[in-house]
Amino acid sequence: MMNEPIRWLLIEGIAALFGAGGLYLLVGLCFKIAGSTNPFAWREAFDPLGWLYGAIVIDIQSIVRLMSTSDIHPALTAGCIATAVFCCVLLTSAMHLRGSKTG
């Protein structure tokens, strides 16, 4: 049986950061196996927007965990909230810039 910090790291941390990219690569591999002749953008698996989204998910999970524990860590909780807000604003800005690009 895995201890709690390792389980959190593997399931909730790593999955949040690498899940979308891994799924994207798996879909590309399936297209390749199926014999698709359409070009596939492999580099998109390492999209910075996915990393920002993963950071937000991990921050929110950390905030919920910190707020539900009996130990009070106000500075750590405030730091997690500040990072989540910053990543969310940065992600929104990046999405806006990507969506507004012409050409």
trRosetta pair geometry for C-beta under 8 A, 3 or more apart (Angstrom, degrees):
i j d omega theta_ij theta_ji phi_ij phi_ji
2 6 4.9 -125 -173 89 104 113
2 7 4.4 130 111 -64 126 92
2 10 7.4 -80 -159 29 160 136
3 6 5.3 80 61 17 77 106
3 7 6.9 -150 93 -9 33 95
4 7 5.7 -59 -143 38 28 111
4 8 6.2 29 160 -20 65 107
5 8 5.7 -55 -146 36 31 112
5 9 6.3 32 156 -20 65 106
6 9 5.7 -53 -147 36 32 112
6 10 6.2 20 160 -10 67 110
7 10 6.2 -62 -142 43 26 102
7 11 5.7 -6 173 9 67 118
7 12 8.0 50 131 2 66 97
8 11 6.8 -66 -125 51 18 89
8 12 5.0 -35 -162 39 60 120
8 13 6.4 62 139 -20 68 104
8 61 7.9 163 -163 149 103 131
8 65 7.9 45 -135 -93 144 159
9 12 7.5 -14 -53 56 7 78
9 13 4.6 -34 -149 33 43 137
9 14 6.4 49 152 -21 64 97
10 13 7.0 29 -11 49 12 92
10 14 5.4 -22 -144 25 36 126
10 15 7.4 54 147 -26 48 94
11 14 7.6 33 -20 47 10 89
11 15 5.6 -7 -174 -5 36 132
12 15 6.5 -36 -102 43 11 108
12 16 6.3 14 169 -22 49 115
12 58 7.3 126 140 -111 86 71
12 61 5.4 161 169 -164 128 164
13 16 6.1 -67 -156 31 20 107
13 17 6.7 2 159 -6 60 110
13 58 5.7 58 -123 -115 70 117
13 61 8.0 -139 -74 76 65 150
14 17 6.0 -64 -148 42 32 104
14 18 5.8 -17 173 22 72 114
15 18 6.9 -73 -124 57 20 79
15 19 4.7 44 176 -61 63 115
16 19 6.2 -14 -102 3 13 120
16 54 4.5 135 138 -148 81 81
16 57 4.2 -155 -153 93 132 133
16 58 5.4 170 87 -54 151 84
16 61 7.6 -137 -49 -8 157 140
17 51 6.7 27 -151 -128 82 65
17 54 3.9 108 -100 172 49 150
17 55 7.6 59 -99 -56 90 57
17 58 7.2 11 -53 -41 93 129
18 21 5.6 -71 -158 53 55 109
18 22 5.2 56 149 -27 87 112
18 54 7.6 67 -21 -114 36 154
19 22 5.9 -62 -143 39 22 109
19 23 6.2 21 160 -17 62 109
19 54 7.5 156 28 -100 92 111
20 23 5.8 -54 -145 37 29 111
20 24 6.3 34 153 -22 63 106
20 47 7.9 -66 116 52 122 111
20 50 4.5 -146 80 -141 134 123
20 53 7.2 42 -7 77 152 133
20 54 7.4 -134 15 -58 112 105
21 24 5.5 -53 -148 34 31 115
21 25 6.5 30 154 -16 65 104
21 45 4.3 90 -158 176 82 80
21 46 6.2 55 -130 -79 132 43
21 47 7.3 -171 -89 27 93 79
21 50 5.7 137 -50 124 89 158
22 25 5.7 -54 -148 37 32 110
22 26 6.3 35 152 -21 65 106
22 45 7.7 93 -56 -163 22 115
23 26 5.5 -52 -148 35 32 115
23 27 6.5 34 153 -19 65 102
24 27 5.9 -53 -151 34 30 110
24 28 6.5 30 151 -17 63 106
24 44 6.5 -124 175 104 147 92
24 45 4.4 -176 91 -105 124 81
25 28 5.5 -53 -148 38 34 113
25 29 6.3 37 153 -21 66 104
25 42 7.4 53 -112 -149 80 81
25 45 4.9 44 -56 -115 90 151
26 29 5.6 -52 -147 36 31 113
26 30 6.5 34 152 -20 63 104
27 30 5.6 -53 -150 35 32 113
27 31 6.6 35 151 -19 64 102
28 31 5.6 -51 -150 34 34 112
28 32 6.4 36 150 -20 65 105
28 40 4.7 135 -138 162 102 146
28 42 6.1 120 -177 -100 166 74
28 45 7.4 -83 -1 -57 140 121
29 32 5.5 -53 -149 35 34 114
29 33 6.3 33 153 -18 67 104
30 33 5.7 -51 -143 37 32 110
30 34 6.1 30 156 -17 64 109
31 34 5.8 -60 -146 41 28 110
31 36 4.1 -34 176 18 90 143
31 38 7.4 -67 177 61 132 98
31 40 5.8 142 83 -77 143 140
32 35 7.9 51 171 -63 29 20
32 36 6.7 -67 -77 42 29 94
32 40 7.1 -85 -58 11 91 150
36 40 7.3 79 97 -49 129 113
41 44 4.5 58 115 -14 109 115
42 45 6.3 -31 178 1 54 112
43 46 6.2 -59 -173 39 57 101
44 47 5.4 11 -172 -55 60 108
46 50 7.9 -136 -168 51 19 126
47 50 4.6 90 76 0 94 105
47 51 7.5 -167 100 -5 54 83
48 51 5.3 -52 -152 35 46 114
48 52 6.4 46 151 -20 72 100
48 94 7.0 -116 103 -161 109 156
49 52 5.7 -51 -149 36 35 111
49 53 6.3 37 151 -19 65 105
49 91 6.5 100 -147 -142 75 86
49 94 5.8 -169 -93 117 90 131
49 95 6.6 95 -129 -74 129 80
49 98 7.3 -37 -60 -21 139 156
50 53 5.6 -53 -146 37 32 112
50 54 6.3 36 153 -20 65 106
51 54 5.6 -52 -147 37 32 114
51 55 6.4 36 152 -22 64 103
52 55 5.6 -52 -149 33 33 113
52 56 6.6 35 152 -20 64 102
52 87 5.4 173 -164 -170 83 94
52 90 6.0 -139 -138 101 136 105
52 91 4.2 171 132 -84 134 99
52 94 6.7 145 6 33 163 148
53 56 5.7 -52 -152 33 33 112
53 57 6.5 35 151 -19 65 104
53 91 6.3 109 -67 -128 65 144
54 57 5.6 -52 -148 34 34 112
54 58 6.4 30 155 -15 66 105
55 58 5.9 -55 -147 39 31 108
55 59 6.2 35 153 -21 65 107
55 83 7.5 -105 162 154 108 106
55 87 4.8 -145 103 -133 117 154
56 59 5.6 -54 -147 37 31 113
56 60 6.3 28 156 -18 66 106
56 84 5.8 92 -140 -146 67 76
56 87 4.8 -162 -71 110 82 126
56 88 5.6 97 -115 -72 128 78
56 91 6.6 -44 -38 -17 136 151
57 60 5.9 -56 -147 37 28 108
57 61 6.4 29 154 -18 63 107
58 61 5.6 -54 -147 38 32 112
58 62 6.2 33 153 -21 65 106
59 62 5.7 -57 -149 37 30 111
59 63 6.3 31 153 -21 66 104
59 80 5.3 163 -159 -173 81 83
59 81 7.8 140 170 -88 111 22
59 83 5.3 -154 -114 97 134 102
59 84 3.7 178 129 -78 139 93
59 87 6.5 166 -5 30 149 140
60 63 5.6 -50 -146 33 33 113
60 64 6.4 32 156 -17 65 104
60 84 5.9 107 -61 -126 68 139
61 64 5.9 -55 -148 37 30 109
61 65 6.2 27 155 -16 64 110
62 65 5.7 -58 -145 40 30 110
62 66 6.1 28 157 -19 67 109
62 80 4.8 -141 104 -135 117 142
63 66 5.8 -57 -144 38 27 108
63 67 6.1 18 160 -13 64 111
63 77 6.4 91 -133 -150 71 78
63 80 4.8 -176 -72 120 81 128
63 81 5.9 93 -109 -72 129 73
63 84 6.5 -37 -33 -26 136 151
64 67 6.0 -62 -144 41 26 105
64 68 6.1 12 161 -11 64 116
65 68 6.1 -66 -142 41 26 103
65 69 6.6 33 158 -34 62 107
66 69 6.1 -53 -150 19 29 114
66 73 5.7 -87 -157 60 112 112
66 76 6.1 -156 -131 108 145 107
66 77 4.6 -175 125 -90 139 91
66 80 6.5 156 9 22 149 153
67 77 6.4 98 -66 -130 79 132
69 73 7.9 19 71 7 128 104
73 76 3.9 -11 146 37 120 119
73 77 5.7 134 94 -23 78 90
74 77 5.7 -58 -141 41 30 111
74 78 6.0 30 160 -19 66 108
75 78 5.8 -54 -145 38 28 110
75 79 6.3 31 153 -21 63 106
76 79 5.6 -52 -148 35 31 114
76 80 6.5 31 153 -18 64 104
77 80 5.8 -54 -150 36 31 110
77 81 6.4 31 152 -18 65 106
78 81 5.6 -53 -146 37 33 112
78 82 6.2 34 154 -20 65 106
79 82 5.7 -54 -145 37 30 111
79 83 6.3 27 156 -17 65 106
80 83 5.8 -55 -145 38 30 109
80 84 6.2 32 155 -21 65 107
81 84 5.7 -55 -147 36 30 111
81 85 6.4 29 155 -17 64 106
82 85 5.9 -55 -148 37 30 109
82 86 6.2 30 154 -18 64 108
83 86 5.6 -54 -145 39 32 112
83 87 6.1 29 158 -16 67 107
84 87 5.9 -55 -144 40 28 108
84 88 6.1 30 155 -22 63 110
85 88 5.7 -57 -146 36 28 113
85 89 6.4 26 157 -16 65 106
86 89 6.0 -57 -148 38 28 107
86 90 6.2 26 154 -16 64 111
87 90 5.5 -56 -143 42 31 112
87 91 6.0 34 156 -21 66 107
88 91 5.7 -51 -144 36 28 111
88 92 6.4 29 155 -18 62 106
89 92 5.7 -53 -146 37 30 112
89 93 6.3 32 153 -19 64 107
90 93 5.7 -54 -147 37 30 112
90 94 6.3 29 155 -17 65 107
91 94 5.7 -55 -144 38 30 110
91 95 6.2 31 156 -19 65 106
92 95 5.8 -54 -146 37 29 111
92 96 6.4 32 153 -21 63 106
93 96 5.7 -55 -149 35 30 112
93 97 6.4 27 154 -16 65 106
94 97 5.7 -53 -146 38 32 110
94 98 6.2 31 155 -18 65 107
95 98 5.8 -54 -144 38 30 110
95 99 6.1 25 158 -15 65 112
96 99 5.9 -62 -145 42 26 108
96 100 6.1 12 161 -11 64 116
97 100 6.1 -66 -140 42 26 102
97 101 6.8 46 157 -45 62 93
98 101 6.2 -37 -157 0 31 115
